[in-house]
Amino acid sequence: MGLFGKKKNNQPAKATIPASAQRVADVLAKGDTEIKDIIAPSYVEVDFNHIKVDAKYYRTLFVVGYPRYVSANWLHSLIAYDHPLNISMYVYPSESRAILKELKHKIAEMQATIDVDMKAGKVVDPTVQVSLDDALALQAELARGAERFFQFGLYITIPADSEKELDSVTKEIDSTLSSLLIVSKQATLEQEEGFKSTLPIFSDKLQVWRNMDTTSLAMTFPFSTAALTKNEGILYGINQHDGSLIIFDRFTLENANSVILGKSGGGKSFMVKLESLRNLTMGIDVIIIDPENEYRTLCQNLGGEFLDLSASSEVKLNPFDLNVENPEPDELSNKILDLHSLMRVIMGELTPTQDALLDRALVLTYREKGITQDPSTFSNEAPLLEDVYKIFIGMESVEARELAARLEKFVKGSASGIFNSHSNFDIKNPFTVFGIRDLEENLRPVAMYIVLDYIWHRVRRGEHKQRLLVIDEAWYLIKNKDSGTYLHNFAKRARKYKLGMTTITQDVEDFLSTEEGRAIITNSSLQIILKQSTAAVDTITKTFYLTGGEKHFLLSAGVGEGLFFAGQSHVGFQVIASEQEKRLIE
């Protein structure tokens, strides 16, 4: 029966009032007490290191020391701690003019301390030097108006059912704070003030504050998250900010290109193998250009096709092939332009006269085979590298003979069996690896360029389905301007054909020092930075606008740990794999 029901005799029933509420009503009716007297605890016992309210124990901690570097949501482990906690944060804006005046005095004191030590022949205290650098940087930011200054107080009250439990939880909380490089103190002899400071009444009784600028204060906001868990895609690893899984589909971004940067031994190859394996299970084809034959085991375990390109290999690729099935209006012109870049990779730098001779020779080479701008002629047999060589010989000029001499190694010399044959291969396996480890070091960029060009034309004329192209040790292409430009153009055009290009390199500084390398990073919506060396981390920091905490994280990261950038979001992450996946890869 509800609050207002009916009796069996259809007479209205009286409202029923709970006994406790009735007692409160009776007391209030007498007029000798107030509501706060009713809800107040029976007693409060204040000790020097805790407070007891009825049968509940409380202890308050206040924070006096903070880490030098922090990342977004760095207080997550405290907020998500598996025990009820009362946490209060107090933020007080400060006037920039007063702070600048105080900073000026502090900077002068620290500079004087350093000067005195230097004049006395003493070693400068590194903590003073670091503090001075921070103060100077903050002074500049405040003067420009890019930062503001605040006073920040952080208090934590721990509830417990017994004093023993209170001591135990306090030790655990202190350990958690220490892992975050936070220094906390118990509010000894001020437990009452600490307890009140963490009640939801906005009353700061402790007043233990720390100076903070805008950026640092924003990082302490406890409810921010950079979760990258989606409803589709593959697992990349664990988000180290909040412990969530990074499940992501790179094909949902502006483009599906990715770049992976990391020092040797940082876990780049393992992560790419894992990504390839998981994408295969999603029905995405994977093609890999492998300079060190690192992917052979995985390819064999998954029933893929491994093509070992070498002088004795049966697999041949002809860089002069045209797209016969679905040619573009300017197919031949574009092919000749691509061959210009390939020839410069093979022959080195060319003078304007030699470049003009090369263009004339390429046009004549196709014309000798009956191939013109008319697409109906594209079905004629494609020329070979030796046909260009013969054209140069027939020109009978000093420049032409020099160009012919540069090509001779690839036509008649030690590399003649690699690039001077008609194509006899087509990609049909969903997991295809081109291994070029057995080629000479100076031949690898040529082989990578030819394979890349072959894949590009194969993707264009085939079914437009989602594919991944992995280019390991991309520095081989980037170090040559022409091949680097071709790789950049490849990255820009890949999206049109549902192709995602993964560029991997351990030569981070050299990669980022080139215009083509930086352009490839710009054209990659997914960027993964693994453990970095001290020599490369400054360049990485400048390129990706990393915070001090992120820079420190990259230096101290373990194998398979790094930063995961996806569009506008980026988080720290760790690669994880099942035992079965490890067996397939290793």
Secondary structure, DSSP 8 states (H G I E B T S, - for coil): --SS-B-TTS-B------HHHHHHHHHHHHTS--HHHHHS-S-EEE-SS-EEETTEEEEEEEEEE--S---TTTTHHHHT-SS--EEEEEEEEE-HHHHHHHHHHHHHHHHHHHHHHHHTT----HHHHHHHHHHHHHHHHHHHTS--EEEEEEEEEEEESSHHHHHHHHHHHHHHHHHTT-EEEE-TT-HHHHHHHTSTT---SS---EEEEHHHHHHT-TT-----B-SSSEEEEEETTTS-EEEE-GGGSS---EEEE--TTSSHHHHHHHHHHHHHHTT-EEEEEETT-TTHHHHHHTT-EEEE-STT-S----TT----SS--TTHHHHHHHHHHHHHHHHH----HHHHHHHHHHHHHHHHHTT--SSGGGTTS----HHHHHHHHHHH-SHHHHHHHHHHHHHHTSTTHHHHSS-------SSEEEEE-TTS-GGGHHHHHHHHHHHHHHHHHHS----EEEEETTTHHHHTSHHHHHHHHHHHHHGGGGTEEEEEEES-HHHHHTSHHHHHHHHT-SEEEEE---HHHHHHHHHHHT--HHHHHHHHH--TTEEEEEETTEEEEEE----HHHHHHH-
